[in-house]
Amino acid sequence: MILCCGEALIDMVKGRVPGKGECFIPCPGGSPYNTAIAIGRLGAPVCFCGKLSTDFFGDMLVNRLAQNHVSTDLITRSDGHSTLAFVNITADSEPEYVFYTEGAADRSLSIQDIPFKLPSEIRCILFGSISMTMEPIASAVEALVSREKGRGDSAPVISFDPNVRPFMVKDKNTYIRRLETWLASSTIVKISVADLGFIYPDLEPEKALQKILALGPRLVIVTRGAEGAAALLRREDGSLIRAKAPVVDLPVVDTIGAGDTFHGAFLSWLELKGKMSCSALVSLSEQDLYAALYFANKAASLVCSKQGAEPPSMAEVNAVHLPSRPGAVPNCLARERGL
């Protein structure tokens, strides 16, 4: 089972009502929340850990998890309000966000809200995104990850997606120092090119990935939008394996939830293939890495073809047999090529 920890909020997405003009439509969201939905729809066992409001938005969030096969056993409820994230989507640019988080339920999660002993079936813990810029939730998740990482051979796989929102970072230097401790505690790091540019602006992407890998993770995956995704895996003997895979050529409606869906699909592939352990991870072949990356790219391409964060089902992913984008090579596996 995969445990997703962090924020669950309401995305207020700009839309248009005939005869009324522009409006904002409430949609359940939040990076770890979207990832949990993606995993549930793909049929992998998944649980969400967080604190959600008892208001009607909180009910909407909890109900959607349950409807998508996500366990809600590790959710606590609070009378704080639900976080609202207003999203403005414009052509040819990343979505713009404005967050209303002060006094919100999801940011008030504390380590006391999380069981000291997690269910034995949990083999992976996922964390990251804006929850790591707010207190007390950031410290709660940090403590959970540190505690579980310290369990030695019985430790679960830890998967981290920074999903940086620069306007949520008050002190960049302090944030980067703390972020590097999260990177060091992680087994897998899924990161975007935009995140790399924010975290290590003076390094080329390849050098930035190598720096992250040197901090401790076994696997670093970078998503590159229309150019697909690439991975760098450090084996037990210290050797490196590289793989990259293309996206599929589907029409893009918006990119909300694309990275979250990619992350969830990659982890789902590991879980469903019986490779969700630290020992199995370092034994992945180049073919395994390519298959997992391409599976995740198909899921991300599908979510981009819909409005809002609506991850695909396994049937939808399996039905995609479209050619890759022009110039992409299906068997783009390489030991020596750059990412």
C-alpha positions as CSV (number, residue, x, y, z in Angstrom):
1,M,0.0,0.0,0.0
2,I,1.1,3.5,-0.8
3,L,0.6,6.2,1.8
4,C,0.1,9.8,0.5
5,C,0.7,12.5,3.1
6,G,0.0,16.3,2.9
7,E,-2.4,18.9,1.8
8,A,-6.0,18.3,0.5
9,L,-7.6,21.5,-0.7
10,I,-10.2,23.0,-3.0
11,D,-8.9,24.3,-6.4
12,M,-11.1,27.2,-7.4
13,V,-10.6,26.8,-11.2
14,K,-11.5,29.7,-13.5
15,G,-14.4,28.9,-15.8
16,R,-17.2,30.5,-17.7
17,V,-21.0,30.2,-17.1
18,P,-23.1,31.0,-20.2
19,G,-24.8,34.4,-19.6
20,K,-22.9,35.0,-16.4
21,G,-19.3,35.4,-17.6
22,E,-16.2,34.2,-15.7
23,C,-16.5,32.3,-12.5
24,F,-14.5,30.0,-10.2
25,I,-15.5,26.3,-10.0
26,P,-14.6,24.3,-6.8
27,C,-12.7,21.1,-7.6
28,P,-11.0,18.8,-5.0
29,G,-7.2,19.0,-5.3
30,G,-3.8,19.3,-3.7
31,S,-0.7,17.5,-4.9
32,P,-0.6,14.5,-2.5
33,Y,-4.4,14.3,-2.8
34,N,-4.4,14.2,-6.6
35,T,-1.6,11.6,-6.5
36,A,-3.7,9.4,-4.1
37,I,-6.7,9.6,-6.5
38,A,-4.4,8.7,-9.5
39,I,-3.1,5.6,-7.6
40,G,-6.6,4.6,-6.6
41,R,-7.9,4.8,-10.1
42,L,-5.1,2.7,-11.4
43,G,-6.0,-0.1,-8.9
44,A,-3.0,0.0,-6.6
45,P,-3.8,0.0,-2.8
46,V,-3.5,3.5,-1.4
47,C,-4.3,5.5,1.8
48,F,-4.4,9.2,2.4
49,C,-3.0,10.7,5.6
50,G,-4.0,14.2,6.5
51,K,-6.3,16.5,8.5
52,L,-9.5,17.6,6.7
53,S,-12.2,20.1,7.6
54,T,-15.6,19.1,8.8
55,D,-17.1,21.8,6.5
56,F,-18.8,20.8,3.3
57,F,-15.6,21.2,1.3
58,G,-14.0,18.7,3.6
59,D,-16.9,16.3,3.1
60,M,-16.3,16.7,-0.7
61,L,-12.7,15.9,-0.3
62,V,-13.2,12.8,1.9
63,N,-16.1,11.5,-0.3
64,R,-14.0,11.7,-3.5
65,L,-11.2,9.7,-1.9
66,A,-13.6,7.0,-0.9
67,Q,-15.2,6.9,-4.3
68,N,-11.8,6.4,-5.9
69,H,-10.7,3.5,-3.8
70,V,-8.5,5.5,-1.5
71,S,-8.5,4.5,2.2
72,T,-9.5,7.3,4.6
73,D,-8.5,5.4,7.8
74,L,-5.6,7.8,8.6
75,I,-7.6,11.0,8.1
76,T,-8.6,13.1,11.1
77,R,-11.2,15.9,10.9
78,S,-11.0,19.4,12.2
79,D,-13.4,22.4,12.5
80,G,-10.8,24.6,10.7
81,H,-11.9,25.6,7.2
82,S,-10.7,23.9,4.0
83,T,-7.8,25.5,2.1
84,L,-8.8,27.3,-1.1
85,A,-6.5,27.6,-4.0
86,F,-7.6,29.9,-6.8
87,V,-6.2,28.8,-10.2
88,N,-5.9,31.0,-13.2
89,I,-5.0,29.2,-16.5
90,T,-3.7,31.1,-19.4
91,A,-2.6,29.9,-22.8
92,D,1.0,28.8,-23.2
93,S,2.0,29.3,-19.5
94,E,2.0,27.4,-16.2
95,P,-1.2,27.7,-14.0
96,E,-1.1,30.7,-11.6
97,Y,-2.2,30.1,-8.0
98,V,-3.4,32.1,-5.0
99,F,-3.7,30.1,-1.8
100,Y,-5.9,30.8,1.3
101,T,-4.4,28.7,4.0
102,E,-4.4,30.7,7.3
103,G,-6.2,28.6,9.9
104,A,-7.0,25.8,7.5
105,A,-7.5,22.3,8.6
106,D,-5.0,20.5,6.4
107,R,-2.1,22.7,7.4
108,S,-2.8,22.0,11.1
109,L,-1.8,18.3,10.9
110,S,0.6,17.4,13.8
111,I,2.7,14.3,14.4
112,Q,0.3,13.4,17.2
113,D,-2.4,13.0,14.5
114,I,-0.4,10.2,12.8
115,P,-0.2,6.7,14.4
116,F,3.2,5.9,15.8
117,K,2.9,2.5,14.1
118,L,1.7,2.6,10.6
119,P,-0.3,-0.4,9.1
120,S,2.1,-3.2,8.1
121,E,0.9,-3.2,4.5
122,I,2.3,0.3,3.9
123,R,5.4,-0.1,1.6
124,C,5.7,3.4,0.4
125,I,5.3,6.9,1.8
126,L,4.8,9.9,-0.6
127,F,5.2,13.5,0.5
128,G,6.0,17.0,-0.8
129,S,4.4,20.1,-2.3
130,I,3.0,23.1,-0.5
131,S,2.4,21.1,2.7
132,M,6.2,21.3,3.2
133,T,6.0,25.1,3.3
134,M,3.4,25.4,6.1
135,E,3.5,24.6,9.8
136,P,2.8,22.5,11.7
137,I,2.1,20.1,8.8
138,A,5.7,20.4,7.4
139,S,7.2,19.4,10.7
140,A,4.7,16.6,11.2
141,V,5.4,15.0,7.8
142,E,9.2,15.6,8.3
143,A,9.0,13.7,11.6
144,L,7.0,10.9,10.0
145,V,9.5,10.5,7.2
146,S,12.5,10.6,9.5
147,R,10.9,8.1,11.9
148,E,10.0,5.6,9.1
149,K,13.4,6.1,7.4
150,G,15.1,5.1,10.6
151,R,13.4,1.6,10.7
152,G,16.3,0.2,8.7
153,D,15.6,-2.9,6.6
154,S,11.9,-2.7,7.4
155,A,11.7,1.0,6.2
156,P,9.2,1.8,3.4
157,V,10.2,3.4,0.2
158,I,10.1,7.2,0.6
159,S,9.0,9.1,-2.5
160,F,9.3,12.9,-2.5
161,D,8.0,15.5,-5.0
162,P,9.1,19.1,-4.2
163,N,6.4,20.5,-6.5
164,V,7.8,24.0,-5.6
165,R,5.5,26.9,-5.5
166,P,8.0,29.8,-5.2
167,F,5.4,32.3,-3.9
168,M,4.8,29.9,-0.9
169,V,8.6,30.1,0.0
170,K,9.3,32.9,2.4
171,D,13.0,32.4,2.8
172,K,14.6,30.6,-0.1
173,N,17.9,29.8,1.5
174,T,16.3,28.3,4.6
175,Y,13.8,26.3,2.4
176,I,16.6,24.9,0.3
177,R,18.6,23.8,3.3
178,R,15.6,22.0,4.7
179,L,14.6,20.6,1.4
180,E,18.0,18.9,1.1
181,T,17.3,17.0,4.3
182,W,14.1,15.8,2.7
183,L,16.0,14.8,-0.4
184,A,18.5,12.9,1.8
185,S,15.7,11.0,3.5
186,S,14.1,9.9,0.2
187,T,14.4,6.7,-1.8
188,I,12.8,8.2,-4.9
189,V,12.7,11.9,-5.9
190,K,10.3,12.9,-8.6
191,I,11.1,16.5,-9.8
192,S,10.3,18.8,-12.6
193,V,12.7,20.8,-14.8
194,A,11.1,24.0,-13.3
195,D,11.8,22.7,-9.8
196,L,15.4,22.0,-10.7
197,G,15.7,25.6,-12.0
198,F,14.4,27.0,-8.7
199,I,16.4,24.8,-6.4
200,Y,19.8,24.8,-8.2
201,P,19.6,27.7,-10.7
202,D,23.4,27.7,-11.4
203,L,23.5,24.0,-12.3
204,E,22.7,22.3,-15.6
205,P,19.9,19.7,-15.2
206,E,22.3,16.8,-15.4
207,K,24.6,18.2,-12.7
208,A,21.6,19.1,-10.5
209,L,20.3,15.5,-10.8
210,Q,23.7,14.1,-9.9
211,K,23.9,16.5,-6.9
212,I,20.4,15.2,-5.7
213,L,21.5,11.6,-6.1
214,A,24.7,12.2,-4.1
215,L,22.5,13.4,-1.2
216,G,21.1,9.9,-0.7
217,P,18.2,8.9,-3.0
218,R,18.4,5.8,-5.1
219,L,16.3,7.1,-8.0
220,V,15.8,10.6,-9.4
221,I,13.1,11.2,-12.0
222,V,12.8,14.4,-13.9
223,T,9.7,15.4,-15.8
224,R,10.3,17.6,-18.8
225,G,6.8,18.4,-20.1
226,A,6.4,17.6,-23.8
227,E,9.9,16.1,-23.9
228,G,8.8,13.3,-21.6
229,A,10.7,12.0,-18.5
230,A,14.1,10.7,-17.6
231,A,15.5,8.8,-14.7
232,L,18.8,8.2,-13.1
233,L,19.1,5.1,-10.8
234,R,22.1,4.4,-8.5
235,R,22.6,0.7,-8.0
236,E,24.0,-1.1,-5.0
237,D,27.5,-1.1,-6.4
238,G,27.4,2.6,-7.2
239,S,26.9,2.3,-10.9
240,L,24.3,4.4,-12.7
241,I,21.5,3.4,-15.0
242,R,19.7,5.9,-17.2
243,A,16.4,5.8,-19.0
244,K,14.1,8.2,-20.7
245,A,10.7,7.8,-22.2
246,P,8.4,10.0,-24.4
247,V,4.9,11.3,-23.8
248,V,2.1,10.4,-26.2
249,D,0.7,12.9,-28.6
250,L,-2.7,13.8,-27.1
251,P,-4.4,17.2,-27.3
252,V,-3.6,19.3,-24.2
253,V,-6.6,21.0,-22.4
254,D,-4.7,22.0,-19.3
255,T,-1.8,20.6,-17.2
256,I,-3.4,20.6,-13.7
257,G,-2.5,17.4,-12.0
258,A,-0.1,16.2,-14.6
259,G,2.9,15.9,-12.3
260,D,0.8,14.4,-9.6
261,T,-0.6,11.8,-12.0
262,F,2.8,11.0,-13.3
263,H,4.1,10.4,-9.8
264,G,1.1,8.3,-8.8
265,A,1.3,6.2,-12.0
266,F,5.1,5.6,-11.6
267,L,4.6,4.4,-8.0
268,S,1.5,2.3,-9.0
269,W,3.6,0.5,-11.6
270,L,6.2,-0.4,-8.9
271,E,3.5,-1.5,-6.5
272,L,1.5,-3.6,-9.0
273,K,4.7,-5.2,-10.4
274,G,5.8,-6.3,-7.0
275,K,8.8,-3.9,-7.1
276,M,7.9,-1.6,-4.2
277,S,10.9,-2.1,-1.9
278,C,14.4,-0.6,-1.6
279,S,16.0,-3.9,-2.7
280,A,13.8,-4.3,-5.7
281,L,14.3,-0.7,-6.7
282,V,18.0,-0.9,-7.0
283,S,17.6,-4.1,-9.1
284,L,15.5,-2.4,-11.8
285,S,16.7,-2.9,-15.3
286,E,16.8,-0.3,-18.0
287,Q,13.8,-1.9,-19.6
288,D,12.0,-1.8,-16.2
289,L,12.7,1.9,-15.9
290,Y,11.6,2.7,-19.4
291,A,8.4,0.7,-18.9
292,A,7.6,2.6,-15.7
293,L,8.4,6.0,-17.1
294,Y,6.3,5.4,-20.3
295,F,3.4,4.1,-18.2
296,A,3.6,7.2,-16.1
297,N,3.9,9.5,-19.2
298,K,0.8,7.9,-20.7
299,A,-1.2,8.6,-17.5
300,A,0.1,12.2,-17.4
301,S,-0.7,12.7,-21.1
302,L,-4.2,11.5,-20.5
303,V,-4.9,13.8,-17.6
304,C,-3.6,16.8,-19.7
305,S,-6.3,15.9,-22.3
306,K,-9.0,16.6,-19.8
307,Q,-10.0,19.7,-17.8
308,G,-8.8,19.7,-14.3
309,A,-7.1,16.9,-12.3
310,E,-9.0,13.9,-13.5
311,P,-6.5,11.0,-13.5
312,P,-7.2,8.1,-15.9
313,S,-8.2,4.5,-15.0
314,M,-6.0,1.6,-15.8
315,A,-8.3,0.7,-18.8
316,E,-7.7,4.2,-20.2
317,V,-3.9,4.0,-19.8
318,N,-3.8,0.5,-21.4
319,A,-5.9,1.7,-24.3
320,V,-3.3,4.3,-25.3
321,H,-1.3,2.9,-28.2
322,L,-0.6,6.2,-30.0
323,P,2.8,7.0,-31.5
324,S,5.1,9.1,-29.5
325,R,5.8,12.7,-30.3
326,P,7.9,13.3,-33.5
327,G,11.6,12.7,-32.9
328,A,11.1,10.5,-29.8
329,V,12.7,7.1,-30.0
330,P,10.5,4.3,-28.3
331,N,13.6,2.4,-27.1
332,C,15.3,5.4,-25.7
333,L,17.3,3.5,-23.1
334,A,21.0,4.5,-22.6
335,R,23.7,4.0,-20.2
336,E,25.9,6.7,-21.5
337,R,23.5,9.3,-23.0
338,G,22.8,12.4,-21.0
339,L,19.3,13.1,-19.7
